[in-house]
Amino acid sequence: NQPVSSPGGRRFLVQVGISLKPMENVLGRVASLGLWLGPIALLLAATAGWFMASRALNPVRNIVRTAQKLDVSNLHQRLPVTGARDELDELAVTFNEAFARLDGAVGEMKQLMASMAHELRTPLAALRGEAEIVLLHGKTIAEFRQLLSSQLEEIDKHARLIDRLLTVTRAESGLLQLKRQPVDMESLLKDLADTLGVLAVAKGVSLNFEYGRNLVAMGDAQWLKHAVLNVIDNAIKYTPEGGSIQVRANGVGGFVLLEVEDTGIGISADAVPHIFERFYRADSSRAKDIEGVGLGLNLVKWIVDHHGGEIHVESTPGQGSTFRLRFPGDAHSPT
Ligand code: ADP
């Protein structure tokens, strides 16, 4: 609408109109198309969304399926890793690492049980056999006494084995807490010289100690003593009468170095890598029927590792062995 004035003073109203019909037609068509196409588009979007989501969740489904099948008998199975390096892969890799650790721990437990059964079965059968023979044929009190005293010895031996085994198991299951405090190695070695000197004399081997002053290691006195005692005890055990054992200790570069050198039976090169394993005993020591169960060095290694130290062995069969232990020293002492 537009008012217009003529030069003669008359006023007009100009009205211009256009038919809305075509536009209404178009809008009507759009509305009817929308009515059809809307649900179809929605359906298509939902189908595509479902398809894409199920593809994206496929790895999760695989992980769930594999995890459901996992149990103690097939811990070696691993979750599938697609290689896409996404969060799901990261999750699968993390789970796989946890399974690998569990697998290792369960494997060790199985091996421990098998070794235990093996270690206990033969002596128990022997004890039983002995008892049966004496019960059937023994006549005098002296015979029964002899049986009982020999069985007491065997029982003590196996009680020691079980004690050691319990210590090793407690150590490995994290139940043992190691202290971290300065340990006076001089007095520790003096104590050991007194205790083990008696054993060495009884065995007919010479045991000499040589150590510097102010030797201070950092750790748990009781466990450090246990480790050193085990190594020297082995040296005495595996050195025949007339041999000698030299224990040296000194401080070098913030560490306490301890060396136990013997002139004993030695360890063959193929046995050396195994001597720290549980229940491992070199053929030479088995053949000579030297008492032992193969747990001592396993515990020594655990103690050394948990002190942040190291242990190495050098040995020549028939000539002797040298065990070298290294423990962190006390940073505040002159070691
Ligand atoms: P064991 O109870 O048999 O002594 P260990 O764990 O202490 O068990 O030692 C494992 C094996 O290492 C021994 O059986 C022995 O064969 C070998 N061994 C350890 N120390 C010595 C040594 N000083 N001389 C010779 N062999 C040794």
Residues whose N, C-alpha, C, O or C-beta is under 5 A from the ligand:
A	BS01	ADP	N234 A235 Y238 G264 I265 G266 I267 I275 Y280 R281 A282 S285 E291 G292 V293 G294 L295 G296 L297 N298 S321
